[in-house]
Amino acid sequence: MVSLLLVVQLAAGDSLAQTHVVGALGAQLDSQLTRFADSGFSGTVLVVRDRLLVLLKGYGLADAEHGVHNAPSTRFEMNSMTKMFTGVGILQLAAAGRLNVTDPVALSLGEFPENKRGATIEQLASHTSGLIVEGSTLAGDTRDAFIRDVKQTPRESAPGTAYRYTNAGFSLLAAIIEVVSGTTYENYLREHVFAPAGMQTAVFRAEVPERDTLFARGRVGAANPYVWGTRGAGGVWSTVGDMYRWVVAIEEGVVLPEAERRILFSAHKPPALEAYGWHVGPVRIDKGGGSANFASQLLYYPARRTVIIWACNDLRQRWRARLNQALAEIAQPD
């Protein structure tokens, strides 16, 4: 079987920083995306089928004010796709014996009030901890202030009894990564996730320059803040090519041993609908991200060896459903 890593290396130069439209399938995908671009789509798209790169191309403008076009080298805000990295960081520490996913959160973050005791790391990772009522105001200036506020807010539900997607839970996971590893969340991901996966374009929101042709710009207001309550849940910027390198690193066992990879891609324990930053279905594994200015999506079909990744920086129209359906139907006509 041809290695995904080998496919990435075989294409000329840094294949994931160059435009590719390969064969009839690539041309068909490009034609559809060009029509979408004529209707306002702005972003970059990658499609791999049977472990061969068939499309990697930018559409529309990365910076409308200065006429800079999107390209394979354009970095986008990945928003909640950051949760995939946080989830793998937790599983790496579990694989190293530094924690157990069934450990109570309090073991790493200190005592919680009586009615919040017992919530586990695994429940945080599957949005079933019940620790935080939706809409709670939580401090964002420091890790300790954020954790303090989580402890003091009312409980939403008993641990493990209800699913509610929450960013704050993944910020608690980022805090656990820091406490257990002894380094910052950002440094941990740089060393243990981005570097081994070969993700040289991945940076954090606080590192994004005010204006740079390598970074897509949104059209609405100021950039999102990077504070506790968002750290661990969002904040990573990357190219779609490096997001594919991330899939490669998972598939090839570069960043996770096989036992932890099975956890990552196993069916979710009820009532969870997502775990460790991934939604695992019977045919497709996926994750998306979104904010006022950016949307992104990873669609991964392991049995069919098909990967679709796109990122968009113009949300005057909502493209997620149209892109996901059209790209999947063309890439997998059966």
N, C-alpha and C positions, 0 to 999 in steps of 0.2 A: 504493500500500500504506500502510495506517495505521501511523504510527510507534508503537512501544512507549512511547516517552517521552510522546507525545501522549496515549495512553490513560491513563497514570498521571496526567497533568495534568488531563484532562477530568473525572474523577470528582470529586465535590464536595469542596472543601477539600483537606486532606491525606488523600487517599483511602486511603492505606496506614497510617493510624493510626485508622481507623474500621472498624466491623463491616460486612461486606457479605455478604448471601445473595441472589444474583441469579438469578431465573428458576427454571425447573424443574430445571436442572442444579445450581444452587446449593442448592436445597431438598433434592435427593436426596443430595448430598454432606453437607449439614448433618445430615440424618436419620441417615446412617451414622455420622458422627462423634459425634453425640449418644448413639447406642447404645454406641459405644466408650467415651465418657466415663462412661456408666452402669456400665461394666465396669472403670473405673479409669484410662482415658486422661486425661492432663492436659497440655495444650499449646496451641499456636496453629498454625493451618493456613491456607495461601494456595493457591488454585488459579486459574490464568489459562488460558483456552482461546480460541483464535482471537484472541489479544491483547486479550481483554476479561476484566476481573476478575469472576469468578463466585462466589468464596467467599474471605472473610477473616474469621476468627472465632477467639476463644479458647474453650477448654473446660477445665473443672476449675480447680484452684487454683494460682495463682502462689506463694502463701505459705499453706500449710495451717494453720500456727499462728495466723495472724491473719485467716484467711478472705478473703484477697485473690484475686480471680479472674483467670485469664489473659485477655488481651485482645490486640487487634492492636498495642497500644503496649508490650506486655511484651517485655523483652529476655531472651534466652537465651544460655547458653554454647554457641557453635557448634563448639567443639573442632576436629576435623581439617578442617572446612570452611575454617578459616584458611589451609590450604595453597593454596587457590585464589588468595588475595590474594598470597601469597608468590610463587607461580608467575607471576602477572601482573607483579609487581614486577620479577622477573628478565627477562621478555620486554620490558618497557618499557625497561630499561637496555640491552638488546640492540638495540632499535629506535633508541635514541638514540646507538648506536655506543660506549657505555661499556664493553661487554663483548661477547663472542661465546659462544653457548651451547656451542660446541665447545672453548672454552678449558679447559685443565686447572685444577682447583680450586686448585692451588698458585700459579697466577698471581695470585690475589687474596689467598690465605690463607697464603702462605709455603710453604717446602719441606716435603714430606712424606717419610717413609721410603721407601727404594727400592722396596719391594714394594707401596707404595700410590701410586706416581707414575703419572700418566696418567689418573686418574679425572677426568671432565669435569663441568662444570656441568650439562649435559644429562643425564648419568647420575645425578647427585644428584636432579634434578627427576623422573626416571623410576624412582627406587628401584633402580637397577642399578649403583651405584658400588662396592658391595662393601667399603666402607671400615670398617664398624663391625660387629663380631660382636653378634648379638642378645643382649640382657641386659648389655651392657657398662656399667660404672659410669663416668659422665662428670661432671666438675665442672659445677655450674650457677650458681656465684656470679658469674662474669665471662665475657665473650666469649672473652678470651684463654685463660683456664683451660679452657674447654670445648674450644676448638680444639686446645690442647696435648694434652688427654686423647684426643681423636679420633686425633691423630697417633700417640700412643703405644700405643693398643690394637691387638690383632692384627687382621689383615685377614680379612674373612669370605670374600671371593671375588675373583677377578680382575675389574677394572672391565669392565662391559658384558656379563658372562657369565651373571649370575643376577639374578632379581628377588626382592627382599624388601622389603616395605613397612616404612619406618623413619622415625620422627619426627626422629631425630638428623640425618638427611640434610637435612631442611628447615630445621633450626636452622642448619646450615652455609650454606644458601642465604640465610637471614636475615643471617648474618654477612657474606656476600658483598655483599648489598644495602648494609649499613652501610659496608663498606670502599670500595666503588665510588662510592656516592652521597655519602659524607662526612657523613651524618646518621644518627640512630638508625633502626632498623627501624620503630619505632612512628611517628616523625615522617614517615618516608618514606611509609608507608601512608596516614597522615592527609592528606598533601598531594597525593599522586599517585594514590591509589585511592579513599579514602572521599569526599573533597571533590568530585572531578569526577563520581563516581557519585551524589552527593546522599545519601550514607549518614550522616545526622546522628545516628543512634542508636548507631553502631558505636564501641565502646570496647574497651580491653584489660583483661585479667583483673585486673591490679594497680590499675585505676581503679574497680573495682566496689565500691560502698559496702557496708558490712556488712548494712544493711537499708534497702531502698528499694522502694516499691510498683511501680516501673517495672522491677524486675529479678526474674525468677523465682528461687525458692529450691529447692534440692534437699532431699532427705530424709535423706541418708546423710553423716554426718561433716562435716569441714571442707572448704572450697573447695580446688580444685587449686592447687598452687604455680605461680608464674609465674617460671621460671628458664630459663637456657640449657639446651637439651635439650628444652624445650617451646616456647620462643619461635620463631616462624616456622612451627611445626607445629600449634599450637593457641593458644587464649587470647583470641580475638576474641568479644565479646558483641554481639548485634544483635537487632533485630526481624526477623520473617520478611518484613515489608514492605520493609525496607532490603535484605534479601538478594535480593528480587526486583528492586529498583533496580540491584543489582549485575549481574544477568542482563541487564537492559536496557542497562546501560553497556557490557557486552561486545558484545551484539548490535548496538548502534548505533555501535560504533567510538569510543566516548567515551574509553575508557581504553587501547585497543590499536589500532594501525594494522592494516589488513586482512592484511598478510603475517604478522604475529605472531598474529593471531586464527586464521589457517589452521593455524599450528603448534599452537596450543592445542587445536583441535578436529579434528586429524588422527588417523588410526588410529595406534596406538602401535607403535613399532619393537620387534620381539622382542628380548629376552624380556620387555619391560615390559608391565604390565597397567594402568598408570595413569601419567600424566605431567602435570607442572605443576599438580598438585592436582585433576585431573579424570580420570574414567574415561569414555572415549569408545567407545561401542558403535555398531553399525550403525544403530540407531533412536534410542537414548537416550544422553544425556550426563548423568552424575550424580556426586554426591559426598555422602558422609555424614560425620557426626562422632558421637563418643560418649565418655562417661566414666561414673563411678559414678552421677552424678545427672542427666546430660543426654544426650539423643540428638537428632540433627537430620538432615535429608535435603533435598537438592535433586534433583529429577527434571526433566530438560529434554528435550523432544521437538521439535527444531528444525523438522522437516518439517511437523509437525502444529501448530506454534505453541502448544504446551501446556507450562506450567510448574507444577510442584507443589512447594511448600516447606512443611515442617513442623518444629516444634521441640517437644520434650517434656521435662518436668521431674519425672516420676515413673516410675522404671524398676522398680517392683516387678513389673511385667510388661514383657516386651520387645516393643515395639510395631512395630519397624521393618518386619519382613516383612509383617505384617497391614496396616499403613497403606499401604505402598508398593503392595501388590497391590490393595487395595480402592479406593484413590483413583485409581489408574491405570485400573482397569476401569470405574469410573463416569465419569471424565473422558474416556476414550477407549473407548467401548463396542465399537468395531469392531476 
